[in-house]
Amino acid sequence: MKMYIYEHCPFCARVRYVARMLDIQLEEIIVDYSDNTTINRLIGKKVVPNLIKEDGTPMTESGDIIHYFIELKKSKTPQTPQNNTLEWQTRAFPLLQYIGYPRWSQLKLGEFLIEESRQLWKEKKQTATLNFSNLLEQTESIVKQVDIIVKEATSLLDLQSGASQLPIIDQAIYFSILRGLYSEPSIYWPTELHTWLIDQSQALNVPLLK
């Protein structure tokens, strides 16, 4: 199977995380952000992640792909995240946007290798609320809020001897958001959480955004 992705995309990251944890082999294809042809040709719209199953049929929506992987491997791992995880995600996701939106396009990610793609990202994502310059100027105050949700994640992940006791789908959500926050170096990472994050990234070959 192969899957079209953006490297920055948290929904792509959680699908990749689950696939690795379930030992599902995927050919990952990074789509240039300005490419309006490749995915449109497959499904008629530009959306990632986009899984092409072994029979050639496409599948979108990260939750649907994750459920498909779990059923494919006949895994007994839960398919629905815990309420604590979903509540944490609701609080964390706006902060992920505040941190990530003005920074990700400046990283050496496959979807942002050309100037056209970086400019298109800014045109599509920048709003009055998500003004990139303002967000960068407000880094210190945003990071204070991020430090709180990072500390919460350390507790909620239930880390024991460096491993989380949560189901795979919950771990995937925490990992996908935390890896995107990693793009701001002033964020404080509790040692136990930082070790888990790096270990997961290296073991599953899903790089942190930095």
Disulfide bonds with the S-S distance in Angstrom:
none
